[in-house]
């Protein structure tokens, strides 16, 4: 139980109707989760306005309402608090309600278009092996120590986030590494969170269905670094053309990493093949089982964060060479003489990075067969770009369904086909059923060929018309390749 006045500490209040000295049992922004003694937070969402559920929340037992518009029908005994932005206030209130757990942990947020999941997962692995109790918040899974908790969003809502942080504190965690999505920043899900540092991976064409313009997308990412307090650190990729832009207005101490330019943390790729990477990091050579230049960037980010958190250099590099790959991130297998790769690449830049990595490693005597789809109800402008990149860097391409959601999968594929030029049409197949597409790719593969199944990565479901059906790219690819071996 917490006093409303204490929970509102730090919130910019425009108006109060009622008594703020009341005690609350909880906070909820979903009226279905409101019970007796709760404060209901009415948020204005993209599709639903939470103000429409104020009466319902009061009927369920809410004794306080935080809103942007005070309703005309005031209920006696209920306190109304008016603010400019309910979502931002919710973040601050949630932190206060849970006694500001982020201030008692060293939290590092990682943002960027690609590499967030790999970076935070490797940081969790690294610090765990270095002997530190540590938490993880990621697209794939959340962890308190080694205990896994299902992840529903890249960055949880403010209440879930603080509940996770409390669990980490109760388990003795010292550090927490978390993905910070651009959606989370714009929606103020990390408002009220105290960060020890932040890291930027890269920024490319993505999420324009939400942000509308690339400029707004950059601004959203930059806003995260503007939240960092003085005394924290901000680590950015200097090789990215927006790497320095990200840190222009931050109060944190600035650091940079790079492969191509001068930086505080510099890496040189000595060798890159399907066995892994030989790297020279900060003047010291080490080997990693990770594949590709994009992973050289991820490893450099991890190294930089570890150094900025006071870890010992040689110990960090030693452990880095033992870390495991992340599910669905250039996850490769070899069955017989065919190499299969599962990757989450669902943006043009991510797909291009993966295919260029394959191109730089391949001998030239094998074919690259790419299976690729695009998600429904998402940025449509990237669909022809994805198909065009797949055609440019693959010998054969199969366009298929991803998560069509509420869209017609055939219509999505037709939009992808716009990016297929005349010269590439002969090497492109369109197979809507994703399982059939993967099985067709394996049947086309000859000895030493490379199959890339892109777009879904770690996801073990396919979302069609609001329902999720079990679907695992790795499972299907492994089964199909194994069957082909026995024929």
N, C-alpha and C positions, 0 to 999 in steps of 0.2 A: 504494500500500500504506500502511495506517495502523494504528497500534497500538490495540488494543481499549481499553486504559486511557484513551488520549487521546480516543477516540470517545465514551466514556461520561462525559466531563467535563460536569457539570451535570445528569446524570440521577440521580434519587432511587432508589438501589439498596436493595433489601430483603435480598437474599441472593446470594452468589456461590459457585458450585461449580466449582472449576477455576482456571485461570491467566488473568488479564486482561492479561498482558504480551505476548500473542501478536499477530502482525501479520495484518491482514485485507486481502483484495483487493476486498471489496465488501460491500454490505448488500442484503438483499432481504426483502420481506414476502410474496412470492409464491414458494412452494416450487419452482415451475417455472422460476424465474429464478436459483435457487441453483446455483453452481458451486464448484469447489474453492477453499477459503480464504475462504469467505463467512461472514457472520453472518446467521442467519435470525431474523427478528422475528415471533413468533407473536402475531397480533392476534385479539381476540375481536370478530367482526363480527356484523351483524344476522342473517345467514343462515348463515355459515360460521365455525367456530372454528379459527383457524390453529394451535392446539395439536395438532390432529389430524394435522398434516403435519410435525411435528418429526422423526419417524423418517425420513420420506421426504427431508427437507432434509439430514439427516446423511448419508444414503445417497448424496445428490448431491454431497457434499463440504463441507457446513457444518462449521466447526470451533468455532463459537460459536452459542449460542441465547439470545435474549432473550425472556423469557416472563413470564406472570403466575402460572403454576403450573409448578413444576419437575416434570418427569416422574419416575415411580418407577424407570424403567429408565435409569439414567445410563450413558452410553457413555463409556468411557475415552478421554481425549485431547480431549474436547469440553468447552468452558467454558459453563456455564449461568449466566445473570444473571437474577434475579427482580426484577421491578418491579411497582408497583401498576397502572400503565396503560401497556401496550406501545405504543399509538398515540402517546401524548405523548412517550414515550422515543424512538420512531422519529424524530420531528421533530427533536429535539435531536441525536440521533446522526447523522442525515443532514446537518445543518448542520455538525457537527464534521468529518465525513468529507470534506466538500467545502471545508474551511477557512473556514467561515462567510461565504459570499459576500454574504449580505444586509447584513452590517456594512460592506461596502465600496461599497454602492450606496445611493442615496436611494430607498427603496421607499415608495410610497403605496398603501395598500389602500382599496378602495371597497366598502362593503357597503350593503345595503338590499334591499327587495323588487323595486323597479323602478328603472331608470336606470343600473344598474352598468355594463353593457356600453357604453352610449353615453358615459358619463362617462370611463371609462378609455380608450376609443378616441379620443375628442376630446383627451384629455390627451396621448396618444401623438402624434397629428397636430400638436397645438400645439407641443409641445416639440421635435419633429422640425423643424418650420418655423422655430423659434427658434434652430436650429443645434445642438441638444443630441443626442448619441447616446442612444437611449432604448429600453427594452424594454417589451413589452406582454404581459399574461397575461389572457385573456378567454374568455368562452363561445364566441365566434365563431372566434377565431384567436389564436395566440401569435406574438409577433414579437421577433426580436433585430435591432434596427435596423429595416430594411425587409424582412429575410428572414422569410418566413412559415413557421410550424411548426404542424401540425395540432393542434387543441385537442380533447380528449376529455371534459374536465370543466371546469366553471366555474373551479374552483381545482384544480390538479393535486395528486397525492399528494406527500408530503414529499420523496421521492427525485427524482421528475421535476422538482419545483419547484426544488430546489437545483441540479440539472443545468442547468435553464434559466438560472438566475441566474449560474452559472459561465460559460455561453456568452455571456451579456450582458457580463460582466466582460472576458472574452477579446476581445470585439468593441469594447471601449472605452466601453460604456454608462455614463452617469452616473446615470440615473434609471430606475425601473421602475414602471409603473402596473398594478395587478392587481386583479381582482375577488376579493373574499373572500366566499364563500357561507356561509350559516349551517351547512350540512352540514360544510364544511371546518373551521369553528371547533370544532364539537362533536366531530368526528373527529380533531382536533389536527393537521390537515394543515399549519397555519402555525406549529406549535410550533417554537421555535428561530429563527424569522425575526425580524430586527430591522427594524422599520418606522420611517421618518422621519415618517410621519403617516398618518392615517386619515380617511375621509370617509363620512358617512351620508347616504343619499338620502331614504328613506322606509320605512315598514313597514306592510303591509296583509296581509289574509288570504291565506296561501300556505304550502305545504309542511307542512300539518298532518298529512299522512300520515306524515311523519318525526318532527315535533316533538310531535305529539298535541294540544297546546294552544297558543293564541296567546301565552299567558304564557311558555311555554317557548321559543317562537320569538323573542320579544322578548329573553329572557335570553341566547339564543345570539348574537344580534346585539350585545348589550351586552358580551358576553364578549370580543369582538374589541377593543373600546376599552379594556377592562381589561388587555389584553396590551401596550398601547402604553407605551413607556418614558418616563420623565421626560426632558424635552428635545425630545420629538416634539410634533406638533400633532394635535388632534382637531377636525374641522370637521363641524358637524351642521346639519340643516335645522330651523330654529326654527318653521317653519309646520306641521311634523308634530307631532301631539300627543305623540309619544314622542321627539321630537328632543332634548329636554333630559334625558330619562331615560337615553338612550344614554350620556351623558357623566358620569353621576352619580359613578361610581367610578374614572374614568380618572386616571392620573397625568400624562397629556399636558396641554399648554396648550389650553384650550377656546376655540373660535371658532364663530360661527354665521352662517348665510346665510338669506335670506328674501325673499319677494316681498310678504308681507302684514304682517309685524311688524318691529320694530326689530332690526337685526342688524349684525354687523361688515361683512358684504358684502350690500348691498341692491340689488335689481333692481326696476325698474318696467317693465311692458309698456305701450308706447305704442301699438303697432298689431300685430295678428295676423291673417294671411290665408294663402292657399295659396302666396303668393310668399315668405313668411318672417315674421320677427319684427323689429319695431323696438323696441329696448330702451334703457333708461337704467340703466347699471350703475355703481355707485359715483359717481353724478353725471355720468357721461359717456355720451352717446348713441352707439349703433352699431347696424348692421343685421346680421342673420344669416339665411341661407337656411333655417334650421330652422323647423319649424312647431309651434305649440301651446305652451300654458303649461307643460306638463311639460318641454318642451325649454328653456324659460326657466329652470327650476330646474336642469336639467343644465348649461346654460351658466354659470349662477351658481356652481355647484359647481366647475366647471373654472376659472373666474376666481379663486375663493377659494383653491384649491389652488396655482395659479400664483403668486399674491401671497405665499402662505405659504412658497413655495419660492424667493422672492427675485427673481422676474421683474419686468420694467419694465411698468408699467400700460398705457401707450398702445401699446406694442409688442404686448402680449398682446391687447388689444382689436382692434387692426388685424388680427392673424392670426386671431383668433376669427371675424371676419366672412368669412374665406375658407375655412373648414373644410367638409369634405364630410359628407353624411349617412351614417349607419351602416346597413349592409345589414340589411333586415328590421325597421328601427325607423322607423315612419311613413314608409316608402319609397313615394313616390307617382309615378305616371306619368299622362299624359293621352294617350289615343289617340282621335282624333276629338273628340267632345264629351263623352266619359265619363272621369271621374277614377277611377283605381284606387289603392288604398292597401294595402300589405302591412305587417302589424305582428305582432310576436312576442307581443302581449298574450295571456297565458295565465293571468292571475289576474283576479278580479273588478274590482279597483281599476284595473289596467292597461287592461282593456277599457273601463271607464267613462271613464278619462282620454282615451283615443283617441276614443271616440264623442262625448264632450263637446267635445273640440277641434273635431271635424267640425261639431257643432251650432253652435258659436260662430262658425264661419267661413262656413257655408252661407248662401245667400240665403233659403232657404225655399221656392223654386220647384222644387227638385229632390228626388228620393228618395234615401235612404240605404239601401243593401242590404248586409246584413252576413252573411258566411259564417263560421260559428264551430263549433269542436268542442272536446272536452276530452280530454286524454291519459289512457290507461289505466294502471292500476297506480299511480295518484297520488291525491291528496286528492279523495275523492268528494264531499265536502260542498260544494265550490265549483261543481259541475256545474249545479244548478238556479239558483244565483246568476248564473252566466255567461249562461245562457239568458234569465233575467229582465232583466238589464241590457241585453242585445242587443235584446230586444223593446221595452223602455222607450224606448230612444234610436235606434231604427231604424224605417224605414217597412216594410221587409220583411226577414225573417230566414230563412236556410237553415241548419239544424242538420246537421252532417256529422261525419265521422271526422277525428281528429287523428292522434296516434300511439297506436293502440289497444293496442299491446304484446301482452300475453297475454289481454286482455279481449275480450269480444264487442262490436264497435263499435255494433251495434244496441242492446245493453243500456245502453251509455254514453249514447246519444241518448235512450233512454227516461228515464234519470235526469235528463237535462237538461230534458226536457219538463215535469217536475214544477214547474219555475220559470216556465212559460208560463201566464199567467192567462187566464181565459175570453175576455176582450176582445181578447187578442193572438193567439189561435189561428188566426184567419182570415188573418193575415199571415205565418204560419210554415209552411215546408216542411221535411221531413226527407229528406235524400238521403245515404245512407251513403257512397257513392263520392265521395271528395273532388274528384276531377277533374271528375266529372259535376256536382257541386254548384257549382263555380266556373264551369263553362261555362253552367249554367242561370242563374246570377246575371248573367252578361254578356248572355245572351239577353233577360233581363227589363229590362235597363237601357235607359233612353231618354236623349236628349240632356241633358247637364249632370248626370246622376245620378252618385252617388258610391258606389263599390263598396269595401267593407272586407273583406279576407281576413285573418282574425285567427287567432293561435294558434301558427303555425310560423315565421313571419318568415324568418330567414336559413337555416333548416334546408333541406337539399336532399335529404331522404330521408323516407320514412314507415316506421315500425317496426311490423311486424305479426308476431306469434308468434315473436319472437326474431330475425327477419330484417329487414334494412334494404333497402328498395327505393327507387330514385331517384324523387324527387318534389320539385318546386320550384314553390311557389305563384306566384312572379313569372313564371316561364317559362310556366306554364299560363295565367295571367291575360293576359299579353302576347299569347300565341298566339290565345286566344279573342277578345279585343277586336279584334285585327287582322283575324281572319276575319270578324267582324261588320261591320267597315268595308267589306269587299269585297262584301258581300251586297246 
